[in-house]
Amino acid sequence: MDIATRTADNQALAQRQAGLVEQACRLLEAADQAPRLTALAEALGVSPSHLHRLFKSATGVTPAAYAAALRAQRVRDGLRPGVTVTTALHDAGYTSAAAFHAEAPGRLGMTPGRYRAGGVDTEIRFALGQSTLGALLVAASPIGICAIALGDDPEQLVKELQDRFPKARLIGDDPEFARHMARIAGLMETPGPGAHLLPLDIRGTAFQQRVWEALMRIPAGSTLSYTELARQLGMPRAVRAVASACAANVLAVAIPCHRVVRSDGALAGYRWGIARKAELLRREAGHEPAA
């Protein structure tokens, strides 16, 4: 067998494996109750050990962890004022409230009751400042930094934070918190190494977190296309899902979604504006910030 044939066979195998993982994701997303690994593997016509290995290699998490993250996302979506925690857990597919309550602070950043009530009795510390990229807002829950936002209007940035946590206690002008602000403002000036040292409160589905982790591995000064990123994740047909995960990022620079571009190199899809994305990339390429 020549090299070209082996290469074609390997590519075909990789595509089949990526397709299998995508099918598993779709089955997990459609299920009211998370299927056991054996049932999921049987539905896909493979062995449980083979599916487990492929799934973790492609997504960075096990099928069980992926299903747990999906359930947590459904709970977040269902925890609305007027809906009991028990109802939200049941609708999300939890058979036991105790298990979710034990892991809730890590998945929600707070208890389910507080999350449903818009963060009531939860402290969100924040600071506003100015950077060469415009107004800068940094906010943190008790777990870590939960928002890094850029904009033209500081009041609008605060309003967006209030909309996310309408009943939380927003605490500004905290001298201790100013250290985070100074560090992040520095990252705006010289994007690159250092973001990984920040304590982050990262909330998202298992797939989103896998994409965000991949973003954090893109070296400063480099870019990837959405297609290349999807391929790196072992899910070449999930380009739109990868783009959506990038767009869902609320931690500017710390999770460098600005390093992902279109296949033709064009800039698109940046929550804080294309001009800011272009400037961050320009700075990372080794140029001095614009005056």
C-alpha positions in Angstrom: 0.0 0.0 0.0 1.5 3.3 -1.1 1.6 6.5 1.0 -1.2 8.2 -0.8 -3.5 5.2 -0.2 -2.6 5.1 3.5 -3.2 8.8 3.8 -6.6 8.5 2.1 -7.5 5.6 4.3 -6.5 7.5 7.5 -8.5 10.5 6.4 -11.5 8.3 5.7 -11.2 6.7 9.2 -10.8 10.1 10.9 -14.0 11.3 9.2 -15.9 8.1 10.2 -14.8 8.5 13.8 -15.7 12.2 13.8 -19.1 11.4 12.4 -19.6 8.8 15.1 -18.8 11.3 17.9 -21.2 13.8 16.3 -23.9 11.2 16.3 -23.3 10.4 19.9 -23.5 14.1 20.8 -26.8 14.4 18.9 -28.2 11.4 20.7 -27.1 12.8 24.1 -28.6 16.2 23.3 -31.9 14.7 22.2 -32.4 12.3 25.1 -34.7 13.3 28.0 -32.7 11.0 30.3 -29.0 10.5 29.7 -28.5 7.0 28.2 -25.9 4.7 29.8 -22.7 4.3 27.8 -23.6 0.7 26.9 -27.0 1.8 25.5 -25.4 4.7 23.6 -22.7 2.4 22.1 -25.3 -0.2 21.1 -27.3 2.5 19.3 -24.2 3.5 17.4 -23.1 -0.1 16.7 -19.7 0.1 18.5 -18.3 -1.2 21.7 -18.6 0.9 24.9 -14.8 1.1 25.3 -14.3 2.2 21.7 -17.0 4.9 22.0 -15.6 6.1 25.3 -12.1 6.4 23.9 -13.2 8.2 20.7 -15.5 10.6 22.5 -13.0 11.7 25.0 -10.3 12.1 22.4 -12.6 14.3 20.3 -14.3 16.4 22.9 -11.9 16.2 25.9 -14.7 14.9 28.2 -16.4 11.5 28.6 -20.0 10.9 27.3 -21.2 11.0 30.9 -19.5 14.4 31.6 -21.0 15.7 28.3 -24.4 14.6 29.3 -24.0 16.1 32.8 -23.0 19.5 31.2 -26.1 19.3 29.0 -28.3 18.7 31.9 -26.7 21.6 33.8 -27.4 23.8 30.8 -31.0 22.8 30.8 -31.2 23.6 34.4 -29.8 27.1 33.8 -32.3 27.6 31.0 -35.1 26.3 33.2 -34.3 28.2 36.4 -36.6 31.1 35.7 -38.6 33.2 38.3 -41.8 31.3 39.1 -40.3 27.9 38.3 -39.4 25.7 41.2 -35.9 24.2 41.4 -37.5 20.7 41.6 -39.4 21.3 38.3 -36.3 22.6 36.6 -34.2 19.6 37.7 -36.9 17.2 36.6 -37.4 18.9 33.2 -33.6 18.8 32.7 -33.5 15.0 33.2 -32.2 14.8 36.8 -33.6 11.9 38.7 -32.0 13.0 42.0 -31.9 16.6 43.3 -29.2 15.8 45.8 -26.6 15.1 43.1 -27.2 18.4 41.3 -27.3 20.4 44.5 -23.8 19.0 45.4 -22.3 20.1 42.1 -24.4 23.3 41.6 -21.9 25.9 42.8 -19.4 24.6 40.2 -21.9 24.4 37.4 -23.9 27.6 38.1 -21.5 29.7 40.2 -24.1 29.7 42.9 -26.9 27.6 44.3 -29.9 26.7 42.0 -32.2 28.9 44.0 -30.0 31.9 43.8 -29.4 31.4 40.1 -33.2 31.1 39.4 -33.7 34.3 41.4 -31.2 36.2 39.3 -28.3 35.8 41.7 -30.1 36.9 44.8 -27.8 37.1 47.8 -24.7 36.4 45.6 -21.9 39.0 45.5 -20.6 39.9 42.0 -17.6 42.2 42.4 -16.9 44.4 39.4 -14.7 47.3 38.3 -14.9 49.7 35.4 -12.0 51.4 33.7 -10.7 52.7 30.5 -8.3 50.9 28.2 -6.9 51.8 24.8 -9.6 49.5 23.4 -12.4 51.5 25.1 -14.4 51.0 28.3 -13.5 47.9 30.2 -15.6 46.0 32.7 -14.3 43.1 34.8 -16.6 41.1 37.1 -16.1 38.1 39.4 -18.3 35.7 41.3 -17.0 33.9 44.4 -15.5 31.3 42.0 -13.5 33.6 39.7 -13.8 36.2 36.9 -17.1 35.7 35.2 -17.1 38.7 32.7 -14.5 40.7 30.8 -16.3 43.1 28.5 -15.3 45.9 26.2 -17.4 48.7 24.7 -17.9 52.3 24.0 -20.4 53.0 26.8 -19.4 52.1 30.4 -23.1 52.3 31.6 -24.1 49.8 28.9 -21.5 47.4 30.1 -22.9 47.6 33.7 -26.4 47.2 32.4 -25.5 44.0 30.6 -23.9 42.7 33.8 -27.1 43.6 35.7 -29.2 41.8 33.1 -27.2 38.6 33.7 -27.6 38.8 37.5 -30.5 41.1 38.1 -30.8 40.3 41.9 -27.1 39.8 42.8 -25.3 42.3 45.0 -23.1 44.1 42.5 -20.1 45.6 44.4 -18.0 48.2 42.7 -14.9 50.2 43.7 -13.3 47.3 45.6 -9.6 48.1 46.1 -8.8 44.4 46.3 -10.5 43.7 43.0 -8.5 46.5 41.3 -5.6 44.1 41.0 -7.6 42.0 38.6 -8.5 45.1 36.6 -4.9 46.1 36.3 -3.8 42.7 35.2 -6.5 42.4 32.5 -5.9 46.0 31.3 -2.3 44.9 30.8 -3.4 41.9 28.7 -5.3 44.4 26.5 -2.0 46.3 25.9 0.1 43.2 25.4 -2.1 40.2 24.7 -0.5 36.9 25.1 0.9 34.8 28.0 -0.5 35.5 31.4 -4.2 35.0 30.9 -3.9 31.4 32.1 -3.0 32.8 35.6 -6.4 34.5 36.1 -8.9 32.7 38.3 -11.9 32.2 35.9 -15.5 31.3 36.4 -16.1 29.6 33.1 -19.7 28.5 32.5 -20.9 26.6 29.5 -21.8 23.3 28.0 -19.2 20.6 27.7 -18.8 21.4 24.0 -18.4 25.1 24.6 -15.8 24.5 27.3 -13.9 22.2 25.0 -13.9 24.9 22.3 -12.8 27.6 24.8 -10.0 25.4 26.1 -8.8 25.0 22.5 -8.9 28.7 22.1 -6.7 29.2 25.1 -4.1 26.9 23.4 -3.8 29.1 20.3 -0.5 31.0 20.6 -0.5 34.7 20.7 0.3 36.1 17.3 -1.3 33.0 15.6 -4.8 32.5 14.2 -7.0 29.6 13.2 -10.0 29.4 11.0 -13.3 28.1 12.4 -12.8 25.1 10.0 -9.3 24.4 11.3 -10.5 24.7 14.9 -13.4 22.2 14.3 -10.9 19.9 12.6 -8.6 20.1 15.6 -11.5 19.1 17.9 -12.0 16.0 15.7 -15.4 17.3 14.6 -14.8 18.7 11.1 -18.5 19.1 10.3 -19.2 21.1 13.4 -17.9 24.4 12.1 -21.1 26.3 12.9 -21.2 24.9 16.4 -17.6 25.9 16.9 -18.4 29.4 15.7 -21.4 29.6 18.1 -19.2 28.6 21.0 -16.7 31.3 20.1 -19.6 33.8 20.0 -20.8 32.7 23.4 -17.6 33.6 25.1 -18.0 36.4 27.7 -14.3 36.6 28.8 -12.5 38.8 26.3 -8.8 38.2 25.9 -8.7 35.6 28.7 -10.4 33.2 26.3 -8.9 34.5 23.1 -11.8 34.0 20.6 -10.3 37.0 18.6 -7.7 34.5 17.3 -10.3 32.7 15.2 -11.0 34.0 11.7 -12.7 33.0 8.5 -11.1 30.5 6.1 -10.1 33.4 3.8 -8.5 35.2 6.7 -11.3 37.8 7.0 -12.4 38.9 10.5 -15.9 38.2 11.7 -17.9 37.2 14.7 -16.4 39.2 17.6 -18.8 40.2 20.4 -16.8 43.4 21.1 -16.5 44.7 17.6 -14.4 43.8 14.5 -12.1 46.9 15.0 -11.1 45.6 18.5 -10.5 42.1 17.1 -8.2 43.6 14.4 -6.3 45.7 16.9 -5.8 42.8 19.3 -4.4 40.7 16.5 -2.2 43.6 15.3 -0.8 43.9 18.8 -0.1 40.2 19.1 1.8 40.3 15.8 4.4 42.4 17.6 3.4 46.0 16.8 3.0 48.8 19.2 -0.5 49.8 20.3 -2.0 52.5 18.2 -1.8 56.0 19.6 
